[in-house]
Amino acid sequence: MAVEDPEDFEEEEVQEHLKDAVDGSLRLKRMLSDDSKSAQQGSTKKRKTAHGEVGAAEAAAIEALLAKWDCLDDVVLRHVLEGVELWEVEEIGKSGWVPDKNSQWMSDPNTGRVRPQSIADLCNKRLVATRHSKT
């Protein structure tokens, strides 16, 4: 039996320790249905980062860089690039640097052990180096 509203179930039907779970599920269902309604109405939201909203120029530069690196599906790398300034994305694109997808291992300076490193990690290190070289 699916419960639609809190009024639909009586106090005796739901055990005391399950009431919070049922209420939480109903709240989540309402939030998700509100989100789907707003999406159907055509509301568009801009993604926000720590530095503000990603504009059209930033989005185009990030998309071009991800396409150049053949990483369009890498959401973590996209997040890293959305978190930096436009000039940094353009600078890393002009430099000709490409993350090495095959050599993603590094030595941890704290433990000395070799651990995996993602493309986003490599890109973030390059962006930090770029930022420090310009300042």
DSSP file (Angstrom, degrees, kcal/mol; ACC not computed):
  #  RESIDUE AA STRUCTURE BP1 BP2  ACC     N-H-->O    O-->H-N    N-H-->O    O-->H-N    TCO  KAPPA ALPHA  PHI   PSI    X-CA   Y-CA   Z-CA
    1    1 A M              0   0    0      0, 0.0     2,-0.4     0, 0.0     0, 0.0   0.000 360.0 360.0 360.0 120.6    0.0    0.0    0.0
    2    2 A A        -     0   0    0      1,-0.0     2,-0.6     2,-0.0     0, 0.0  -0.682 360.0-141.7 -85.9 134.4    1.6    3.3   -1.1
    3    3 A V        +     0   0    0     -2,-0.4    -1,-0.0     1,-0.2     6,-0.0  -0.860  22.2 175.3 -98.7 123.1    1.1    6.2    1.3
    4    4 A E        +     0   0    0     -2,-0.6    -1,-0.2     1,-0.3    25,-0.0   0.889  63.5  14.2 -95.0 -48.0    0.5    9.5   -0.5
    5    5 A D  S >> S-     0   0    0      1,-0.1     3,-1.3     0, 0.0     4,-0.6  -0.913  71.8-117.0-129.0 154.4   -0.2   12.1    2.2
    6    6 A P  G >4 S+     0   0    0      0, 0.0     3,-0.6     0, 0.0    -1,-0.1   0.810 116.9  58.5 -59.6 -27.3    0.3   12.1    6.0
    7    7 A E  G 34 S+     0   0    0      1,-0.2     0, 0.0     3,-0.0     0, 0.0   0.727  92.6  69.5 -73.6 -20.4   -3.4   12.4    6.3
    8    8 A D  G <4 S+     0   0    0     -3,-1.3     2,-0.4     2,-0.1    -1,-0.2   0.758  94.4  60.4 -71.3 -24.9   -4.0    9.1    4.4
    9    9 A F  S << S-     0   0    0     -3,-0.6     2,-0.2    -4,-0.6    -6,-0.0  -0.829  79.8-133.4-107.8 145.6   -2.6    7.0    7.1
   10   10 A E    >>  -     0   0    0     -2,-0.4     4,-1.0     1,-0.1     3,-0.8  -0.545  25.9-111.5 -90.1 160.0   -4.0    6.7   10.6
   11   11 A E  T 34 S+     0   0    0      1,-0.2     3,-0.2    -2,-0.2    -1,-0.1   0.814 116.4  54.5 -60.0 -32.6   -1.8    6.8   13.7
   12   12 A E  T 34 S+     0   0    0      1,-0.2    -1,-0.2     3,-0.0     4,-0.1   0.785  99.8  61.4 -74.7 -26.9   -2.5    3.2   14.4
   13   13 A E  T <4 S+     0   0    0     -3,-0.8     2,-0.5     1,-0.1    -1,-0.2   0.855  99.3  57.0 -70.6 -36.0   -1.4    1.9   11.0
   14   14 A V  S  < S-     0   0    0     -4,-1.0     5,-0.1    -3,-0.2    -1,-0.1  -0.842  87.7-122.7-104.0 128.4    2.2    3.1   11.3
   15   15 A Q    >>  -     0   0    0     -2,-0.5     3,-1.6     1,-0.1     4,-0.7  -0.315  27.1-112.6 -66.0 152.8    4.4    2.0   14.1
   16   16 A E  G >4 S+     0   0    0      1,-0.3     3,-1.0     2,-0.2     4,-0.5   0.873 114.7  52.4 -56.5 -43.9    5.9    4.8   16.2
   17   17 A H  G 34 S+     0   0    0      1,-0.2    -1,-0.3     2,-0.1     4,-0.3   0.604 109.6  51.2 -73.7  -9.0    9.5    4.2   15.2
   18   18 A L  G <> S+     0   0    0     -3,-1.6     4,-2.3     2,-0.1    -1,-0.2   0.515  84.0  87.6-101.6  -7.4    8.6    4.4   11.5
   19   19 A K  H <X S+     0   0    0     -3,-1.0     4,-2.7    -4,-0.7     5,-0.2   0.905  88.6  49.3 -61.7 -42.6    6.6    7.6   11.6
   20   20 A D  H  > S+     0   0    0     -4,-0.5     4,-2.6     1,-0.2    -1,-0.2   0.897 111.0  50.6 -64.0 -39.0    9.7    9.8   11.0
   21   21 A A  H  > S+     0   0    0     -4,-0.3     4,-2.3     2,-0.2    -1,-0.2   0.909 111.6  47.4 -65.2 -41.2   10.8    7.6    8.1
   22   22 A V  H  X S+     0   0    0     -4,-2.3     4,-2.3     2,-0.2    -2,-0.2   0.925 112.8  48.9 -65.4 -44.2    7.4    7.9    6.5
   23   23 A D  H  X S+     0   0    0     -4,-2.7     4,-2.3     1,-0.2    -2,-0.2   0.909 111.8  49.4 -61.3 -42.4    7.3   11.7    7.0
   24   24 A G  H  X S+     0   0    0     -4,-2.6     4,-2.4     1,-0.2    -1,-0.2   0.898 110.3  50.4 -63.9 -40.6   10.8   12.0    5.5
   25   25 A S  H  X S+     0   0    0     -4,-2.3     4,-2.4     1,-0.2    -1,-0.2   0.899 111.0  49.0 -64.1 -40.0    9.8    9.9    2.5
   26   26 A L  H  X S+     0   0    0     -4,-2.3     4,-2.2     2,-0.2    -2,-0.2   0.896 110.6  50.0 -68.0 -39.0    6.7   12.0    1.9
   27   27 A R  H  X S+     0   0    0     -4,-2.3     4,-2.5     2,-0.2    -2,-0.2   0.927 111.8  48.7 -62.8 -44.3    8.7   15.3    2.2
   28   28 A L  H  X S+     0   0    0     -4,-2.4     4,-2.6     1,-0.2     5,-0.2   0.908 109.9  51.7 -62.2 -42.2   11.3   13.9   -0.3
   29   29 A K  H  X S+     0   0    0     -4,-2.4     4,-2.3     1,-0.2    -1,-0.2   0.907 110.5  48.3 -61.6 -42.4    8.5   12.9   -2.7
   30   30 A R  H  X S+     0   0    0     -4,-2.2     4,-2.3     2,-0.2    -2,-0.2   0.912 111.7  49.7 -64.3 -42.4    7.0   16.4   -2.5
   31   31 A M  H  X S+     0   0    0     -4,-2.5     4,-2.2     1,-0.2    -2,-0.2   0.919 112.2  47.7 -63.6 -42.6   10.3   18.0   -3.2
   32   32 A L  H  X S+     0   0    0     -4,-2.6     4,-2.2     1,-0.2    -1,-0.2   0.885 111.7  49.4 -67.0 -38.0   11.0   15.8   -6.2
   33   33 A S  H  X S+     0   0    0     -4,-2.3     4,-1.9    -5,-0.2    -1,-0.2   0.875 110.2  51.6 -69.5 -34.8    7.6   16.4   -7.6
   34   34 A D  H  X S+     0   0    0     -4,-2.3     4,-2.2     2,-0.2    -2,-0.2   0.902 110.1  49.8 -64.9 -40.5    8.1   20.2   -7.2
   35   35 A D  H  X S+     0   0    0     -4,-2.2     4,-2.0     1,-0.2    -2,-0.2   0.902 110.7  48.7 -64.0 -41.3   11.4   19.9   -9.0
   36   36 A S  H  X S+     0   0    0     -4,-2.2     4,-1.9     1,-0.2    -1,-0.2   0.860 110.1  52.3 -69.4 -32.8    9.9   18.0  -11.9
   37   37 A K  H  X S+     0   0    0     -4,-1.9     4,-1.5     2,-0.2    -2,-0.2   0.924 110.1  47.4 -66.1 -43.5    7.1   20.5  -12.2
   38   38 A S  H  <>S+     0   0    0     -4,-2.2     5,-2.0     1,-0.2     4,-0.3   0.850 110.9  52.4 -67.5 -32.3    9.5   23.4  -12.4
   39   39 A A  H ><5S+     0   0    0     -4,-2.0     3,-1.0     1,-0.2    -1,-0.2   0.878 108.5  50.5 -69.3 -36.5   11.5   21.5  -15.0
   40   40 A Q  H 3<5S+     0   0    0     -4,-1.9    -1,-0.2     1,-0.2    -2,-0.2   0.807 104.1  58.9 -69.4 -28.6    8.4   20.9  -17.1
   41   41 A Q  T 3<5S-     0   0    0     -4,-1.5    -1,-0.2    -5,-0.1    -2,-0.2   0.520 118.5-111.9 -80.0  -4.0    7.6   24.6  -16.9
   42   42 A G  T < 5 +     0   0    0     -3,-1.0     2,-0.3     1,-0.3    -3,-0.2   0.679  56.8 161.2  88.0  18.2   10.9   25.4  -18.5
   43   43 A S      < -     0   0    0     -5,-2.0     2,-0.5     1,-0.0    -1,-0.3  -0.580  24.3-154.8 -74.0 133.0   12.7   27.1  -15.6
   44   44 A T        -     0   0    0     -2,-0.3     2,-0.4     2,-0.0    -5,-0.0  -0.915   5.6-161.0-111.7 134.1   16.4   27.1  -16.2
   45   45 A K        -     0   0    0     -2,-0.5     2,-0.3     0, 0.0    -2,-0.0  -0.893  12.9-134.4-112.9 143.0   18.9   27.3  -13.4
   46   46 A K        -     0   0    0     -2,-0.4     2,-0.2     1,-0.0     9,-0.1  -0.739  28.3-112.0 -91.7 143.4   22.5   28.3  -13.7
   47   47 A R        -     0   0    0     -2,-0.3     7,-1.8     7,-0.2     2,-0.4  -0.523  31.3-145.2 -73.3 140.5   25.1   26.2  -12.0
   48   48 A K  E     -A   53   0A   0      5,-0.2     5,-0.2    -2,-0.2     2,-0.2  -0.847  17.6-178.5-108.0 145.0   26.8   27.9   -9.1
   49   49 A T  E >   -A   52   0A   0      3,-3.1     3,-1.3    -2,-0.4    34,-0.1  -0.667  49.7 -87.0-124.8-175.8   30.4   27.5   -8.0
   50   50 A A  T 3  S+     0   0    0      1,-0.3     3,-0.1    -2,-0.2    33,-0.1   0.775 129.5  47.5 -65.1 -24.7   32.5   28.9   -5.2
   51   51 A H  T 3  S-     0   0    0      1,-0.3     2,-0.3    31,-0.3    -1,-0.3   0.338 123.5 -92.9 -99.5   6.1   33.2   31.9   -7.4
   52   52 A G  E <  S-A   49   0A   0     -3,-1.3    -3,-3.1     2,-0.0    -1,-0.3  -0.847  71.7 -14.2 119.6-158.0   29.7   32.6   -8.6
   53   53 A E  E     -A   48   0A   0     -2,-0.3     2,-0.7    -5,-0.2    -5,-0.2  -0.561  62.0-117.1 -87.4 148.5   27.7   31.5  -11.6
   54   54 A V        -     0   0    0     -7,-1.8    -7,-0.2    -2,-0.2    -1,-0.1  -0.756  36.7-154.4 -84.6 117.1   29.2   29.9  -14.7
   55   55 A G     >  -     0   0    0     -2,-0.7     4,-2.5    -9,-0.1     5,-0.2  -0.174  30.2 -94.8 -84.4-179.3   28.5   32.2  -17.6
   56   56 A A  H  > S+     0   0    0      2,-0.2     4,-2.3     1,-0.2     5,-0.2   0.887 123.3  50.2 -65.6 -40.6   28.2   31.4  -21.2
   57   57 A A  H  > S+     0   0    0      2,-0.2     4,-2.2     1,-0.2    -1,-0.2   0.916 113.4  45.7 -66.0 -42.5   31.8   32.3  -22.0
   58   58 A E  H  > S+     0   0    0      2,-0.2     4,-2.6     1,-0.2     5,-0.2   0.924 112.9  50.2 -64.8 -44.5   33.1   30.1  -19.1
   59   59 A A  H  X S+     0   0    0     -4,-2.5     4,-2.5     1,-0.2    -2,-0.2   0.892 111.5  48.7 -62.3 -39.9   30.8   27.2  -20.1
   60   60 A A  H  X S+     0   0    0     -4,-2.3     4,-2.4     2,-0.2    -1,-0.2   0.908 112.2  48.0 -67.3 -41.9   32.0   27.4  -23.7
   61   61 A A  H  X S+     0   0    0     -4,-2.2     4,-2.1     2,-0.2    -2,-0.2   0.906 114.0  47.0 -65.6 -41.1   35.6   27.4  -22.8
   62   62 A I  H  X S+     0   0    0     -4,-2.6     4,-2.7     2,-0.2     5,-0.2   0.921 112.4  49.7 -65.9 -44.2   35.2   24.5  -20.4
   63   63 A E  H  X S+     0   0    0     -4,-2.5     4,-2.2    -5,-0.2    -2,-0.2   0.905 111.4  49.2 -62.1 -41.9   33.2   22.5  -22.9
   64   64 A A  H  X S+     0   0    0     -4,-2.4     4,-2.4     2,-0.2    -1,-0.2   0.907 112.4  47.9 -64.5 -41.6   35.9   23.1  -25.6
   65   65 A L  H  X S+     0   0    0     -4,-2.1     4,-1.9     2,-0.2    -2,-0.2   0.907 111.7  49.1 -66.9 -41.8   38.7   22.1  -23.2
   66   66 A L  H  <>S+     0   0    0     -4,-2.7     5,-3.1     1,-0.2     4,-0.4   0.884 112.7  48.5 -64.5 -37.8   36.8   18.9  -22.2
   67   67 A A  H ><5S+     0   0    0     -4,-2.2     3,-0.9     3,-0.2    -2,-0.2   0.903 109.1  52.9 -67.4 -40.9   36.2   18.1  -25.8
   68   68 A K  H 3<5S+     0   0    0     -4,-2.4    -2,-0.2     1,-0.3    -1,-0.2   0.873 114.8  41.4 -60.9 -37.8   39.9   18.7  -26.7
   69   69 A W  T 3<5S-     0   0    0     -4,-1.9    -1,-0.3    -5,-0.1    -2,-0.2   0.444 110.8-122.7 -88.8  -1.0   40.9   16.3  -23.9
   70   70 A D  T < 5S+     0   0    0     -3,-0.9    -3,-0.2    -4,-0.4     3,-0.1   0.923  78.3 120.0  57.0  47.3   38.1   13.8  -24.8
   71   71 A C    > < +     0   0    0     -5,-3.1     3,-1.6    -6,-0.1    -4,-0.2  -0.137  16.3 133.8-130.4  36.0   36.8   14.0  -21.3
   72   72 A L  T 3  S+     0   0    0     -6,-0.3    -5,-0.1     1,-0.3    -1,-0.1   0.773  76.1  49.6 -61.6 -26.4   33.2   15.3  -21.9
   73   73 A D  T 3  S+     0   0    0     -7,-0.1     2,-1.2    -3,-0.1    -1,-0.3   0.455  80.6 106.5 -92.8  -0.7   31.8   12.7  -19.5
   74   74 A D    <>  +     0   0    0     -3,-1.6     4,-2.0     1,-0.2     5,-0.1  -0.659  43.3 179.2 -84.2  97.3   34.2   13.4  -16.6
   75   75 A V  H  > S+     0   0    0     -2,-1.2     4,-2.1     1,-0.2    -1,-0.2   0.803  78.5  54.7 -71.6 -29.0   32.0   15.3  -14.1
   76   76 A V  H  > S+     0   0    0      2,-0.2     4,-2.1     1,-0.2    -1,-0.2   0.917 109.5  46.8 -70.8 -42.1   34.7   15.7  -11.5
   77   77 A L  H  > S+     0   0    0      2,-0.2     4,-2.4     1,-0.2    -2,-0.2   0.905 111.3  52.3 -63.6 -41.2   37.0   17.3  -14.1
   78   78 A R  H  X S+     0   0    0     -4,-2.0     4,-2.2     1,-0.2    -2,-0.2   0.909 108.4  51.3 -59.8 -41.9   34.1   19.6  -15.1
   79   79 A H  H  X S+     0   0    0     -4,-2.1     4,-1.0     2,-0.2    -2,-0.2   0.902 108.8  50.8 -62.8 -41.7   33.6   20.6  -11.5
   80   80 A V  H >< S+     0   0    0     -4,-2.1     3,-0.6     1,-0.2    -1,-0.2   0.931 112.4  46.3 -61.0 -45.7   37.3   21.5  -11.1
   81   81 A L  H >< S+     0   0    0     -4,-2.4     3,-1.1     1,-0.2    -1,-0.2   0.836 108.9  54.8 -69.3 -32.3   37.2   23.6  -14.2
   82   82 A E  H 3< S+     0   0    0     -4,-2.2   -31,-0.3     1,-0.2    -1,-0.2   0.702 101.5  61.7 -72.1 -17.5   34.0   25.3  -13.2
   83   83 A G  T << S+     0   0    0     -4,-1.0    -1,-0.2    -3,-0.6     2,-0.2   0.434  97.0  68.2 -89.3   1.0   35.6   26.3   -9.9
   84   84 A V  S <  S-     0   0    0     -3,-1.1   -33,-0.1    -4,-0.2     2,-0.0  -0.684  91.0 -86.9-116.3 171.6   38.4   28.4  -11.4
   85   85 A E     >  -     0   0    0     -2,-0.2     4,-1.6     1,-0.1     3,-0.4  -0.316  36.3-114.0 -74.2 158.4   38.5   31.8  -13.2
   86   86 A L  H  > S+     0   0    0      1,-0.2     4,-2.6     2,-0.2     5,-0.2   0.883 114.7  57.5 -60.6 -41.2   38.0   32.0  -17.0
   87   87 A W  H  > S+     0   0    0      1,-0.2     4,-2.3     2,-0.2    -1,-0.2   0.835 104.8  52.6 -63.3 -31.1   41.5   33.2  -17.6
   88   88 A E  H  > S+     0   0    0     -3,-0.4     4,-2.3     2,-0.2    -1,-0.2   0.904 109.5  47.7 -71.0 -40.2   42.9   30.0  -15.9
   89   89 A V  H  X S+     0   0    0     -4,-1.6     4,-1.7     2,-0.2    -2,-0.2   0.925 114.9  46.4 -64.3 -43.6   40.8   27.8  -18.1
   90   90 A E  H  X S+     0   0    0     -4,-2.6     4,-2.3     1,-0.2    -2,-0.2   0.894 111.5  52.2 -65.1 -39.2   41.9   29.7  -21.2
   91   91 A E  H  X S+     0   0    0     -4,-2.3     4,-1.7    -5,-0.2    -2,-0.2   0.912 109.9  46.9 -64.9 -43.6   45.6   29.6  -20.1
   92   92 A I  H  <>S+     0   0    0     -4,-2.3     5,-0.6     1,-0.2     4,-0.5   0.832 112.7  51.5 -69.3 -30.3   45.6   25.9  -19.6
   93   93 A G  H ><5S+     0   0    0     -4,-1.7     3,-0.6    -5,-0.2    -2,-0.2   0.888 111.8  45.8 -70.1 -39.4   44.0   25.4  -23.0
   94   94 A K  H 3<5S+     0   0    0     -4,-2.3    -2,-0.2     1,-0.2    -1,-0.2   0.769 100.6  69.1 -73.7 -25.8   46.5   27.6  -24.7
   95   95 A S  T 3<5S-     0   0    0     -4,-1.7    -1,-0.2    -5,-0.2    -2,-0.2   0.724  99.9-128.6 -69.2 -20.5   49.5   26.0  -23.0
   96   96 A G  T < 5 +     0   0    0     -3,-0.6     2,-0.2    -4,-0.5    -3,-0.1   0.471  55.7 149.6  85.6   0.7   49.0   22.7  -24.9
   97   97 A W      < -     0   0    0     -5,-0.6    -1,-0.3    29,-0.0    -2,-0.1  -0.477  23.9-173.5 -70.3 137.5   49.0   20.7  -21.6
   98   98 A V        -     0   0    0     -2,-0.2     2,-0.1    -3,-0.1    -5,-0.0  -0.999  29.5-111.2-131.2 132.6   47.0   17.5  -21.7
   99   99 A P        -     0   0    0      0, 0.0     2,-0.9     0, 0.0    20,-0.1  -0.415  32.2-120.2 -64.6 136.8   46.3   15.3  -18.6
  100  100 A D        -     0   0    0      3,-0.2     3,-0.1     1,-0.2    22,-0.1  -0.684  27.3-172.9 -81.0 106.9   48.1   12.0  -18.9
  101  101 A K  S    S+     0   0    0     -2,-0.9     3,-0.2     1,-0.2    -1,-0.2   0.674  80.9  50.2 -74.7 -17.6   45.3    9.4  -18.8
  102  102 A N  S    S+     0   0    0      1,-0.2     2,-0.7    -3,-0.1    -1,-0.2   0.732 106.0  51.8 -95.4 -24.7   47.7    6.5  -18.6
  103  103 A S        +     0   0    0     -3,-0.1    -1,-0.2     1,-0.1    -3,-0.2  -0.693  60.5 145.0-115.5  78.0   50.0    7.6  -15.9
  104  104 A Q        +     0   0    0     -2,-0.7    13,-3.1    -3,-0.2     2,-0.4  -0.190  36.7 106.9-108.7  40.4   47.8    8.4  -13.0
  105  105 A W  E     +B  116   0B   0     11,-0.2     2,-0.3     9,-0.0     9,-0.1  -0.929  39.7 174.5-119.6 143.4   49.9    7.3  -10.1
  106  106 A M  E     -B  115   0B   0      9,-2.3     9,-2.8    -2,-0.4     2,-0.5  -0.974  34.4-109.0-143.4 158.0   51.8    9.4   -7.6
  107  107 A S  E     -B  114   0B   0     -2,-0.3     7,-0.2     7,-0.2     6,-0.1  -0.784  33.6-127.2 -88.9 125.5   53.8    9.0   -4.5
  108  108 A D     >  -     0   0    0      5,-3.5     4,-3.0    -2,-0.5     5,-0.2  -0.606  12.6-148.3 -72.2 121.1   52.0   10.2   -1.4
  109  109 A P  T  4 S+     0   0    0      0, 0.0    -1,-0.2     0, 0.0    -2,-0.0   0.772  93.8  50.0 -65.1 -24.6   54.4   12.7    0.3
  110  110 A N  T  4 S+     0   0    0      1,-0.1    -2,-0.0     3,-0.1    -3,-0.0   0.895 128.4  16.6 -80.4 -41.5   53.1   11.7    3.8
  111  111 A T  T  4 S-     0   0    0      2,-0.2     3,-0.1    -3,-0.0    -1,-0.1   0.661  89.7-130.7-106.9 -20.5   53.3    8.0    3.6
  112  112 A G     <  +     0   0    0     -4,-3.0     2,-0.2     1,-0.3    -2,-0.0   0.419  63.8 132.6  81.6  -2.2   55.6    7.4    0.6
  113  113 A R        -     0   0    0     -5,-0.2    -5,-3.5    -6,-0.1     2,-0.4  -0.489  62.1-115.1 -81.6 152.2   53.1    4.9   -0.8
  114  114 A V  E     +B  107   0B   0     -7,-0.2    -7,-0.2    -2,-0.2    -1,-0.1  -0.744  41.5 175.7 -86.2 131.5   52.0    5.0   -4.5
  115  115 A R  E     -B  106   0B   0     -9,-2.8    -9,-2.3    -2,-0.4     2,-0.0  -0.941  33.4 -94.1-135.5 156.9   48.4    5.9   -4.9
  116  116 A P  E     -B  105   0B   0      0, 0.0     2,-0.4     0, 0.0   -11,-0.2  -0.339  33.9-161.1 -69.7 153.1   46.0    6.5   -7.8
  117  117 A Q        -     0   0    0    -13,-3.1     2,-0.0    -2,-0.0     0, 0.0  -0.999  12.1-132.6-136.8 131.7   45.4   10.0   -9.0
  118  118 A S     >  -     0   0    0     -2,-0.4     4,-2.1     1,-0.1     5,-0.1  -0.286  25.0-111.2 -81.4 167.2   42.5   11.1  -11.1
  119  119 A I  H  > S+     0   0    0      1,-0.2     4,-2.6     2,-0.2     5,-0.2   0.860 121.3  57.0 -62.4 -35.8   42.6   13.3  -14.2
  120  120 A A  H  > S+     0   0    0      2,-0.2     4,-2.6     1,-0.2    -1,-0.2   0.888 105.1  50.9 -63.9 -38.6   40.8   16.0  -12.1
  121  121 A D  H  > S+     0   0    0      2,-0.2     4,-2.4     1,-0.2    -2,-0.2   0.934 111.1  48.0 -61.7 -46.4   43.7   15.9   -9.6
  122  122 A L  H  X S+     0   0    0     -4,-2.1     4,-1.9     1,-0.2    -2,-0.2   0.916 113.7  47.2 -60.7 -43.3   46.3   16.3  -12.4
  123  123 A C  H  X S+     0   0    0     -4,-2.6     4,-2.6     1,-0.2    -1,-0.2   0.903 110.2  52.4 -65.9 -41.4   44.3   19.2  -13.9
  124  124 A N  H  X S+     0   0    0     -4,-2.6     4,-2.3     1,-0.2    -1,-0.2   0.905 108.7  50.3 -63.1 -40.9   43.9   20.9  -10.5
  125  125 A K  H  X S+     0   0    0     -4,-2.4     4,-2.3     1,-0.2    -1,-0.2   0.905 111.5  48.8 -62.6 -40.6   47.6   20.7   -9.8
  126  126 A R  H  X S+     0   0    0     -4,-1.9     4,-2.4     2,-0.2    -2,-0.2   0.899 110.4  50.7 -65.5 -40.5   48.3   22.2  -13.2
  127  127 A L  H  X S+     0   0    0     -4,-2.6     4,-2.6     2,-0.2    -2,-0.2   0.891 109.9  50.1 -64.7 -39.0   45.8   25.0  -12.6
  128  128 A V  H  X S+     0   0    0     -4,-2.3     4,-2.4     2,-0.2    -2,-0.2   0.924 111.5  48.5 -64.5 -43.6   47.4   25.7   -9.2
  129  129 A A  H  X S+     0   0    0     -4,-2.3     4,-1.9     1,-0.2    -2,-0.2   0.894 111.9  49.7 -62.7 -39.5   50.8   25.9  -10.9
  130  130 A T  H  X S+     0   0    0     -4,-2.4     4,-1.3     2,-0.2    -2,-0.2   0.916 110.9  49.4 -63.4 -44.5   49.4   28.2  -13.6
  131  131 A R  H  X S+     0   0    0     -4,-2.6     4,-1.0     1,-0.2     3,-0.2   0.903 112.2  47.7 -62.8 -42.4   47.9   30.5  -11.0
  132  132 A H  H  < S+     0   0    0     -4,-2.4    -1,-0.2     1,-0.2    -2,-0.2   0.827 108.1  54.9 -71.2 -30.7   51.1   30.7   -9.0
  133  133 A S  H  < S+     0   0    0     -4,-1.9    -1,-0.2     1,-0.2    -2,-0.2   0.794 109.1  48.5 -72.0 -26.1   53.2   31.4  -12.1
  134  134 A K  H  <        0   0    0     -4,-1.3    -1,-0.2    -3,-0.2    -2,-0.2   0.674 360.0 360.0 -86.2 -18.1   50.9   34.4  -12.9
  135  135 A T     <        0   0    0     -4,-1.0    -1,-0.2    -5,-0.1    -2,-0.2   0.454 360.0 360.0-102.6 360.0   51.0   35.9   -9.5
